[in-house]
Amino acid sequence: SQQGEEDPQALSIQEGENATMNCSYKTSINNLQWYRQNSGRGLVHLILIRSNEREKHSGRLRVTLDTSKKSSSLLITASRAADTASYFCATVPSSGTYKYIFGTGTRLKVLA
Amino acid sequence: GAGVSQSPSNKVTEKGKDVELRCDPISGHTALYWYRQSLGQGLEFLIYFQGNSAPDKSGLPSDRFSAERTGGSVSTLTIQRTQQEDSAVYLCASSLNRNTEAFFGQGTRLTVV
């Protein structure tokens, strides 16, 4: 399967704590993206990191990319109850068709 | 339009019937994707359209599934002779190109009874 994998599958933390999710993938990539999904419906794009970038920030989000290990991590700092959602990484291959390949997702629960 | 629009939002159909799911992408987006998501699972790739190129159909699970994209815009996913295992949320997304993010519709929840 080309699907990436994320860990942990589920994460429960207290409000104010940091949440870290990891994503591993299999192919060479053009870029890697993180998405958030509430209530099992449409996904919302969070951040995109290109293959030649190692770290990127957006508000309370920090993403790292290690292409040698084919892995990425998403850090959410100072979490809020509203961050409760499922988080998915998606990779765009560097060759072939440019379909987004999604990981299995991490279900984050932030307790108030 | 302002975003990716999918219809219907929910569809309940009897086993053996055909269904059509519609996706209206963001204007100007050349790439269009269909994914399927079963309850609590990740996104399963179905098909990808890019401009006038031949679509990547490698994810379609059986020959009961087909999709077309007319005029480089609206896409229809058709499932013939539906089975209970086809029950899932079908998500459509569009993007400008491979270097940009995908924008998702709210999905169609298909229930086969």
Contacts between the chains, C-beta under 8 A, distances in Angstrom:
chain1	res1	chain2	res2	distance
A	3	B	42	6.4
A	30	B	98	5.7
A	30	B	99	6.9
A	31	B	98	7.7
A	31	B	99	6.5
A	33	B	101	5.9
A	33	B	102	7.6
A	35	B	104	7.9
A	40	B	37	7.1
A	40	B	39	7.2
A	40	B	40	8.0
A	40	B	89	6.2
A	41	B	89	6.9
A	41	B	106	5.0
A	41	B	107	5.1
A	42	B	4	7.9
A	42	B	91	6.9
A	42	B	104	4.3
A	42	B	105	5.8
A	42	B	106	4.4
A	42	B	107	5.9
A	43	B	43	7.8
A	43	B	91	7.3
A	43	B	93	7.6
A	43	B	102	7.9
A	43	B	104	4.5
A	44	B	104	7.5
A	45	B	101	3.9
A	45	B	102	6.8
A	45	B	103	7.1
A	48	B	100	7.5
A	48	B	101	5.7
A	50	B	99	7.7
A	88	B	42	6.8
A	88	B	43	6.9
A	90	B	102	7.5
A	92	B	98	5.2
A	92	B	99	7.9
A	97	B	48	5.8
A	97	B	50	7.1
A	97	B	56	4.2
A	98	B	31	6.7
A	98	B	48	7.4
A	98	B	50	6.7
A	98	B	97	7.6
A	98	B	98	3.8
A	99	B	33	6.3
A	99	B	45	5.6
A	99	B	48	4.3
A	99	B	56	6.0
A	99	B	59	7.8
A	100	B	33	6.6
A	100	B	45	7.7
A	100	B	93	7.5
A	100	B	102	5.7
A	101	B	45	6.8
A	102	B	35	7.3
A	102	B	42	5.4
A	102	B	43	4.0
A	102	B	45	7.6
A	103	B	42	6.4
A	104	B	41	7.6
A	104	B	42	4.3
A	105	B	41	8.0
A	105	B	42	5.2
